Amino acid sequence: MHPADLVILTVLALSLIFGFMRGFVREALSLAGWVLAIIVARWFNEPMSAWLAQWVSTPSVRLVMSWGGLFFGTLLFCSLFAHALSLAVRAGGLSLSDRVLGGLFGVVRGLVLVLVALMLMAPFVKKDAWFRESQLPSLILQYESLARSLKDQALDIVVHSSKPGDDTASPRQP
C-alpha cells in the first residue's frame, strides 16, 4: 500500500475513533455549534461592534473583537450544551448506539476533511508520482464536484441570509 493511502486511512481511523469516543450526539451538536457560531457572528457582528465603540476606537479592531467574541462565545456555549446532553444520553442507556453512530459520523467527517485537503492540494501535486501511484486520492476526488456544489449552496445560504429584522436580503438567483 502506498504511503499516501496509509496517511488517508490513518486520518479516517482517527476520525472514527474520536467520533466513537465522543458519540453521535456530541459530534452532531458540535457541528451544529460551528454553524450556529458562524450565523450568530454574522448576524450580530455590527450591533456588537457598535456597542464596543464606547471602549474601542479603531473600527477594524472592534469588528474583529465583536466577531471573535460572538463566534467563540457561541461555540463555547454550544460545546457545553453538547457535553451535557451527551452525558444525559449516556446516562439514559443509549451509550453503545450513540458511540456507533458517532463512529459513523467520524468516518464521514474524516472523508470530508480528506476530500477538502485533496481538493486544495490537487492542483499542485497532480503530476507528482506519489499522487498518481496512490489509489485513494483518485477515489475520493470523484466527489469533488458534489463538494463544490454543496459548498456554493452553503455559502449562498450563510452569506445571503437575512439578518434579524432585515427583509432586504435574499438568496442569489441562479
ABEGO torsion letter per residue (X at the ends): XBAAAAAAAAAAAAAAAAAAAAEAAAAAAAAAAAAAAAAAAAAAAAAAAAAAAAABABAAAAAAAAAAAAAAAAAAAAAAAAAAAAAAAAAAGAAAAAAAAAAAAAAAAAAAAAAAAAAAAAAAAAABAAAAABAAAAAAAAAAAAAAAAAAAAAAAAAABBBBGBAABBBBBX
